[in-house]
């Protein structure tokens, strides 16, 4: 029984890893598109203040951090930068 489960896992491991990569890519796309929509929403108002500029910059930087390529060394730093930018944008709304 154990051998059967192991063979099934080995047979489907590649398709599962491909699906996981597509799910991660789609989640990154959703985050980037949401950040861009929020940035445009902040920009559409006619008033220009320092906090709005900071919010726009933070949202743009967060979108660039999330949308970057899968570099292993910079992955955790990029995630931390995106988290800080999104936190800053949420505080300035």
Secondary structure by P-SEA (a helix, b strand, c coil): caaaaaaaaaacaaaaaaaaaaaaaaaaaaaaaaaaaaaaaaaccccccaaaaaaaaaaaaaaaaaaccccccaaaaaaaaaaaaaaaaaaac
